[in-house]
Amino acid sequence: MVDLKGQYEKIKPEIDQAMNEVIESTAFINGPAVKTFAANLENYLDVKHVIPCGNGTDALQVALMALDLNPGDEVITSTFTFIATAEVIALLDLKPVLVDVDPDTFNLDPEKVKEAVSERTKVIIPVHLFGQCSDMDQIMNIARKHNLSVVEDACQAIGADHQSEDGKTRKAGAIGDIGSMSFFPSKNLGAFGDAGAVFTNNDELAKKMRGIVNHGSFKKYYHEYVGVNSRMDTLQAAILDVKLKYLDNYIEARQKAAKYYDENLNHPKILTPERSEFSTHVFHQYTLKLAPSVDREKMKQYLKDKGIPSMVYYPVPLHLQKAYLVDGKGKGSLPVAEQLSEQVLSLPMHTELDQEQLEYIVKTILNYLES
């Protein structure tokens, strides 16, 4: 599904030099490379403040911790996403309110968000799934109407551009009150281990989050907030700072591969990914929708036997996960996500895909569907 070794080998001298400099300095925690990476990412995202942290899950948690929420407050988010999005809500004794998604883009359905708003709602977390932005104009309008905070889960969409109704283009995660990012190795901008970041244009929120990631402290042994230990390793920051220079090239390579899939996977039994009219797509995943007549497990096994990996993101929507079962939200309650969980299949998508590999993948898929 990814080729991290091939990507590394292309920029090996730069990566090795950056790592060696950190090792020689022995500044492993909050070393200079952390500040340098944060500043460069601020410039790339066009935001005032980037606060590096330990991982993408921590980024979501830190964002919520900064909003002065109370136990039982409700947070609206997607049921069709990775568990971390709802996990941090529950861990903070807040109530996850899971809503259905758009059948074409897989992102939050704004109409369902409107229906889910209650007197206890405090936050909306749109998830920019698979690499394109949610409908942020509608989500921000809902948030303003009800005085809600918006925390963007942009962990799969770094570099995606959102074109707003006001004519401005903003990066994924730079639209709401706080953006959260994961640099898990397989992400479009991936570290060599866990790493994440939160970012905002709000000075007060930035100050608070800087403290929260460091045990709630700005001065050693003095603690202004309840915090966590979630600091980005200097080694990871040094690696990410090198790779950030190549991010737009990585996105272009993914988009080129996606275009080949789009143009050649022409078959009535599959639907290639839809593009939002207001967002570019950076293709963290390339996800097909299979017709109900296609046996997905047999197709996965066929591809595996031919040397082609594939994955299902996600086989069980959050409202049907045992840990998150909610009264009134059993099977059939959020039908779009439930259907997608039975039909989606993600193909190999990474920066190192070459023409021969793409041709082989497409040919193998079409052969299976015609057999």
N, C-alpha and C positions, 0 to 999 in steps of 0.2 A: 504493500500500500504506500510505502514511502521508501526513499533511498537516501538515508542520512549520510551514509559513507561516501556515496558519489558526490553529494553536495559539499561535504567537508573537504574531499580531495581537491576540489577546484580552488578552494581558498585556504588550503592547508598552511602555507607559509604565514599568512596574516593571522590565522587563528592561533597557531603555535607561538608566534611572537607575542601576541596579546596575553596568552596564558602564562608564558615564561616571565613576562614582566610582572605579573601579579605574584607569581611564586617567588621571584627574586625580591620583591618588595615586602612580602609576608603580610601585606595589608588585606587579609582575607575577609574581614567584615567591614562594610562601609568604607572600602578603599576608594581611591580617586576615580577608578573606572565606573563605580556606581553613579557618582555625580555626573560624570561625562556622558554616560549612556542616557541618564534621565534628561539631561539638557538637550541631547541630540534627538531624543524621542519627542520631547516637547516641541521642538522645531518641526519634526516630521508631521506630528498630529495637529500642529498649530493650536496648542493649549498652553495655558500659563504654568500649570503644575503637573509634573509626573512624580509619583511616589512609588519607587520600586518596592516589591515585597516578595514573599517566599514562593508563592504559586498563585494560580488563577482562582482557586477556591478561597484562599485567604483574601484575595483582592475583593471578591464579592462580600465576604464577611466584614472586612474593614470598612467598606463603603457603607454597609448597613449600620455598623457600630457608630459611624460618624453622624448619623441622622437623628440621634436622640429619640429613638423609638421606645415604646413601652410594651411589656408582655401582652400578647393577644392582638397587637396591631396587625393589620392584614397587608400582605404583599402580593400583588397580582403578578403572575408570571406564566410562562408557557408550560404546558404539560408534555410537550414534545421537545425534550432537551436532555442533556446530561444531568445526572442526579445532583451535581454540586450546586446548581442554581437554586433548587428547593432545599437542599441540605443545610445551607447556611441560614436560611430563614428559620427552619425548625430549631437549629442549634441555638439561636438567639431568643428562643421562646416566642417567636412571632408566628403568625398563621399564614402558611402558603395557600393562596387562592389560585388554583390551577385552571387555566382556560384553554380553549381550543385554538387551532391555528388555521391559517390560510392553506387550502389544499394544494396550491400551486407553488408558493414560495416557502412553505413550512414555517413561516414566522407568525408571531402573534396576530390574531384577527382583531382589529380595533373595535369592531362591533361587539365582540365577545368581551373585550375589556370594559366597554361602556356598561354592559349588563352586569358585570361583576363588581363594580364600584359600590361600596357601602359606606356607612358612617365610620367604620373602623379602618377603612383603606387609608394607607399612608404612603405607599410606594408602588410604582410599577417597574418591573424588570423586564424590558424587552430583550430577547435573545436573538442576536444577529446570526442565525443558524446557517452553517455550511459555507458562509462567506459573503452574504449580502445583507444589507441593512433591513430592519423592520420598517414599517411605515411610520417614521418618526414624526412627521408633521401631525398626523392624526393622534398619535400617542401623546405628543407634547400638548396638543389642544385639550385632550381629556385631562391631563395632569394640571394644566393651568386652571381649567374650569373648576376642579375639585381641590385645588391647592395641594397637589401630591408631588412627591419627589420622584425623579426618574433616575434609575441606576441602569446603565446599559451593560449588558453582558456581551462584550465584543470579543470574547476569547477566541472565536473562530473567524473573525472578520477584520483583522488589522490590515489597514491600507484601503479598505473599501470606501468609496466616496458616496455620500448621500446628498442628492440635489433637493433642497428645500423649496417650499412655495415662495419664500422670500427672495429666491434667486441665488442664495448662498450655497456653496458646496462645502461640506464639512466631512471630516473623517469619521468612520464608525467609532463610537465611544466618546466623541467630542461634542455631542448634541445635548444630552441630558445634563443633570446636575453632576453626576459622577460616571466615569467610564471604568470598566474593569477589563483586565487583559491577562491572558495566560501565555507563557512562553514555553510550555511543554514541548519536548523535543520534536514532536510531529507537527506542531503548529507552523503556519506560514513563516513566522519568525520564531525559530525554536532554539532554546538553549541546549546545553549538554546535560541537563538535569532539570529540576523544578525551578521555576521562577515566574514572577507575575508583576503586575503594576496596577495602580489606580491613578486616575488623572481627572482634573477638574479645572475650571476657570474661576472657581469660587475660592477666594483667599482664605476665608474662615474654615471651610471644609478641608482645604489643603493642609492648613496648620494642624487641625485636629488629627487628620489621617497620618501625618508625619509622626505625631506622638503615638498614635495607636499602634503602629507597626513596630514601635520600639518600647514595648511595655508601658505605653502611655507616658513616656518620659522624653523631655528635651534636655535635661541636665541629669547626669548620673546620680541615681539613688533618690531623685525627686520625681514624683509621678502625679501628673495633672489629671490623667484619664485612666479608666480601666482599659488596659491594652493587651496586646498579644506579642509574641516573639516571631516576627515575620519580616526578616530582612533578606534582601537579595544578596547572595554570595558575590563577592567581587569577581571571582572567576567567571561566573555566569554573565555578569554585566559586561566584562571585557569581550566575551564571545559574542554576545548580542550586539554590542556596539560595532563590531566588525560586520556582522551579518546584516545589520540595519542598512548599511550602505548598498546592499544588494537586494533589498526587499522589493523594490519596484521591478527589478529584473526577474525575481522569483515569481511575482504576481503575473508578469507578462508571460512567463513560461507556462504557468498553470492555465492562463486564459487561452493560450495557443493550443494546449492539449485539449481543453474543454471544447474549443471550436471544432477540432477534428472529431471528437466524439459526437458533437451536435450534428455535424454534416454527414456523418457516416452511419450513425446508429438509427437508420430509418427503418422502423418496423412497427406494425400496428399493435404489437404486444408490449411495447415499452414507450414511455414518455421521458424525454430528456428534460433537464432542469429548466424551469421557467425563470426569466429574468424580470426583476422589478423595474418599472419605468423610472423610478426615482433613485436607484442604487446601482453602482457597479458591482460586479461579482468577482471575488478574489479566489473562489474555489478551494477553500480548505477541504471540502469534499465535493466529489462529482456524484450526485445521487439520482439514480433512475427511479421511476415509478413503474412497476411491473403490472401487467394486466392480471386480474384475478385468476385467469386460466393458467398462468405460469406458476409452476411449483418452484418457489424460491429456493427451498433447501436443495432440491435436485439440481437446480441451476448453479447454485454455489458450489456444490460438490463437483459438478462437471467442470466448472472453471478451475477449481482447485486441482483436479486431475490433469488439467492442461497447463498447470503451473501459473495460474492467474489468481491472485488473492482477491477477495471481496469481503465486504463487511456490511452488517445491518446496524445503522444508526437511526432509530433505536428500536429494539425488539419489543419493549414494554413501555408505554407512556407512563409518566410519573404518577398519574392519579390511580393507576392499577398496580403500582409497586406496593408490596406488603407494608413497608415502613411509612407509606404516605396515603393509605386508604382513608378516604374521607366520606362521612355519611352523605348519601345522595350523589356521590361521584363514582359509582361503580361502573361496570361494563355497560357501554351504550350511552353514557352520559356525555362523553366528548368524542363523537363519532369520527371526526376527520382525523384526529391523531391516532385513533385506534385503527382506522383503515390504513393510514400511512405505515404504521408499525408492522402491518402484514404485507405491505407491497414494496417498501423501499429497498434499494440495494446500491451500495456505494462501490465504485470502481477505483482502481489505482489512480491516484492523482498526486503528482509531486513534480518538483522542478527538473528531475533528471529523465523523465519519460522521453524516449526518442521515437522517431517515425516508425521504425521497425516494430517496437513494442506496441505502439498504438494500433498499428495495422493488425497485429496478431490478436490483440484483445478484441477489437471490433469484429474481426473475422470469426473468432471463436464464439462470441456471443450470438452473432447472426446464424452461425451453423447450428447452435443449440436450439434457437427459437424455430428454426426450419425443420428440425429433426422430428 
